[in-house]
Amino acid sequence: MGPVRESFIFEFLYCHLSLEASCSSVRVLNIAFIPENLSWISFILTAFFWIFVFINAALVGVLALIWGERRLIGKFQARLGPNRWGPLGLFTPVADAIKVMFKEDIEPTLSDKLIYVLAPILMVVPVFMIFPVIPYGAKTFLTNISVGVVFVLAITSINSLSVLMAGWASGNRFAIIGGIRAVAMLLSYEIPMGISAAGVVIVAGSLSLSEVVNNQVIPNAIFQPLGFITFLVASTAELNRSPFDITEAESELVAGYMTDYSSMKFGLFYLGEFMATIASSAIIVTFYFSGWRGPTFIPSEIWFLAKWIGVIAIFIWFRATFPRLRIDQIMSLAWKGLFELSLINILVLALMIAIWPDPSGMQLLLMTLINWVVFFLSIYIFGKILSPNLTGNKIKKRSVIYGLD
Amino acid sequence: MSTELVTMNIGPIHPSTHGVFRMRVTFDGETIIDAEPIIGYLHRGSEKLAEERTYTQVVTLTDRMDYTASMTNNQAYILSVEKLSGITPSERGVWLRMIAAELQRIAAHSVAIGFLINDLGAWHTPLLYLLREREKILELFEMMCGARITNSYLRPGGVFMDAPDEFWPSLNKFLDEMPNRLDDIENLLTDNEIILARTQNVATLKKDDAINASVTGPMLRASGVDWDLRHRNPYDYYEKISFRRPLGTVGDNNDRYLVRLHEIRESLKIVEQCLDLIEPGPVKPEEVPFLVRPPEGESYVPIEAPKGELGFYLVSDGGIAPFRCHVRAPSLINLTLLRDMVIGYKIADLFVTFGSIDVNMGEVDR
């Protein structure tokens, strides 16, 4: 029954169902009734309960994010945002969800029916699998798998397949361009993302997400800023969010790969994207903001939640501010910028860990200092020397001249 | 690698065709091979309708041509009518319509810049900041004539009513605030690395090409040609006003953006000078009859509308309605260059270029 039994919240419920001997220490109330030889029943019941809780929490989280994003962007754009349905417009996403469900479900004649139906499902389902492995608090996690870092990176990259399927199956040219752009972009940004995450693994000395958090004395965002920036940019691209939203580029491709989707299929894409934002933010908090760690006068779950909302707000801020990059500039940024930066990051970290395998407090501070020096140097060099190559043309600030009388 | 060309139909219903513009575009991967503009989806026959209406009634038709710049449309038409029928406008009326026209230029350029940045993919934020400023201008228009978009403010001989007393403090407040707002916009956009990378050296329009295609307005000035009808061929009282004409150095999308932004600042200065020079008096001469009956003849007075040279060619047979009315629409003529400008660039550049030309389909199709 593996790593799930390490989880406190799982074990707690399980022991209140099963009469297993090893459970007696965890049990608070004596209400267990399933005999030990039928423990698989209690296991399944507990598992289904937590699956139910996590899926519904994720869905409520999406509703909250949709509301929060629209409110916050409203503030950014000097307008009110949704404020009609319920207090502060809180019910707006609920109304949206109901509306989406009752829309007409259209299947284009030219579509490849099976793939057309599968694509939105593939967008949503994998994202649910990220939530159980994230450690939300000192004791609050559902499972602690030993390869957590690899697992979340693998799962988050499945959605590029879904985007390609949707683009291909729609039989629409806007959609196919969006799908092909998605594959080119998402595959490119997997690489800097993975290499940056390797920096986190080097520091933690483990692939387990719990260990990543436990070993983060200094939050990685401060300890390895270069890795943080590359990971943040790469995950923005992975999420198809502005300024990398070329796959659904409203002003170019109408809605990109989901142009032909309507009703609940469109709703699933929408759901998947917002849920991926939530999941990615949780991963960033775990990797770079020391997860649930914080001064102990506040419960660790609250720390996690606060950091989580903060990272989501950064994504929303990006969306309200940046114009979109062009496809060739996006690819250049991945291969000529982020790839090298993440390599520099992992090289410097590996060297320092080789020199100080078990750093003391002072050594950690020194390593942080070195990392910041490397950060500024490499950003400066890439900004000054390589920037013309990054964007494809030499850019310089310009002003107008005035006509002579 | 062998690739296959893809022909795509973009528009007339599309988020960034600024109305009902249609293009048949051929792509090789992401690169544009051919782009054929198809127009006519908003044709309402304004020119023919003008033949059925009296000279004053036609003003309402001109509102609906370039609906982001109704005041300048009115101005172009009224100047032509005045020349045709030999009416000398009253001084205050002229100053009022110059103020209205320059405010309209600010509003129209705000819309142009806002939607250009929107086409670049900035999710509505700069657009809404600029529309907020435009809203203040629309409120000023509402004070002047009771309408916000389709103003019909001008009449042969001047304007139909004087601006109320509360208009002037509001206008002064707007003139005080607007430069700061423009600084904000510039801080947000002008040096933005992504915008520079996206717009510089894209869809460059050479001086000679621009002149040969009879492109006018900010698009021509962005290519470095110092041609502004307010300066070259002053109408109304523009010769009493001093203003600078911002010119581009390269002629790409970035220059077209910069020229518009700086023209807003110049327009603010023009309005301030108009405020110094305007004097109390009638807004329209008493002797102008309700039904204007120009003698037989023809007239054409070009003006510098926000989008370029706008002029109404009117032919009179001595009746109460124009015998023939033809509009020289800057949007239509500037749009003819789209195909030559975008070939060889990427899909994303097509929409940015289209936005930087700043066309209004109401004016293209009329």
Chai-1 contact restraints between the chains, C-beta under 6 A:
chainA,res_idxA,chainB,res_idxB,connection_type,confidence,min_distance_angstrom,max_distance_angstrom,comment,restraint_id
A,F76,B,T125,contact,1.0,0.0,6.0,A-B,restraint_1
A,Q77,B,T125,contact,1.0,0.0,6.0,A-B,restraint_2
A,Q77,B,L128,contact,1.0,0.0,6.0,A-B,restraint_3
A,A78,B,R132,contact,1.0,0.0,6.0,A-B,restraint_4
A,R173,B,M8,contact,1.0,0.0,6.0,A-B,restraint_5
A,S242,B,W123,contact,1.0,0.0,6.0,A-B,restraint_6
A,E250,B,P15,contact,1.0,0.0,6.0,A-B,restraint_7
A,S251,B,P15,contact,1.0,0.0,6.0,A-B,restraint_8
A,S251,B,S16,contact,1.0,0.0,6.0,A-B,restraint_9
A,S251,B,D119,contact,1.0,0.0,6.0,A-B,restraint_10
A,S251,B,G121,contact,1.0,0.0,6.0,A-B,restraint_11
A,S251,B,F351,contact,1.0,0.0,6.0,A-B,restraint_12
A,E252,B,I347,contact,1.0,0.0,6.0,A-B,restraint_13
A,E252,B,A348,contact,1.0,0.0,6.0,A-B,restraint_14
A,E252,B,F351,contact,1.0,0.0,6.0,A-B,restraint_15
A,R319,B,W123,contact,1.0,0.0,6.0,A-B,restraint_16
A,A320,B,T125,contact,1.0,0.0,6.0,A-B,restraint_17
A,P323,B,L120,contact,1.0,0.0,6.0,A-B,restraint_18
A,P323,B,G121,contact,1.0,0.0,6.0,A-B,restraint_19
A,P323,B,A122,contact,1.0,0.0,6.0,A-B,restraint_20
A,P323,B,I194,contact,1.0,0.0,6.0,A-B,restraint_21
A,P323,B,I195,contact,1.0,0.0,6.0,A-B,restraint_22
A,R324,B,G121,contact,1.0,0.0,6.0,A-B,restraint_23
A,R326,B,K346,contact,1.0,0.0,6.0,A-B,restraint_24
A,R326,B,A348,contact,1.0,0.0,6.0,A-B,restraint_25
A,I327,B,E30,contact,1.0,0.0,6.0,A-B,restraint_26
A,Q329,B,A197,contact,1.0,0.0,6.0,A-B,restraint_27
A,T391,B,A197,contact,1.0,0.0,6.0,A-B,restraint_28
A,N393,B,N201,contact,1.0,0.0,6.0,A-B,restraint_29
A,I395,B,L196,contact,1.0,0.0,6.0,A-B,restraint_30
A,I395,B,A197,contact,1.0,0.0,6.0,A-B,restraint_31
A,I395,B,Q200,contact,1.0,0.0,6.0,A-B,restraint_32
A,K397,B,D191,contact,1.0,0.0,6.0,A-B,restraint_33
A,V400,B,P246,contact,1.0,0.0,6.0,A-B,restraint_34
A,V400,B,L258,contact,1.0,0.0,6.0,A-B,restraint_35
A,V400,B,V259,contact,1.0,0.0,6.0,A-B,restraint_36
A,V400,B,H262,contact,1.0,0.0,6.0,A-B,restraint_37
A,I401,B,L247,contact,1.0,0.0,6.0,A-B,restraint_38
A,Y402,B,R244,contact,1.0,0.0,6.0,A-B,restraint_39
A,Y402,B,P246,contact,1.0,0.0,6.0,A-B,restraint_40
A,G403,B,D226,contact,1.0,0.0,6.0,A-B,restraint_41
A,G403,B,R245,contact,1.0,0.0,6.0,A-B,restraint_42
A,G403,B,L247,contact,1.0,0.0,6.0,A-B,restraint_43
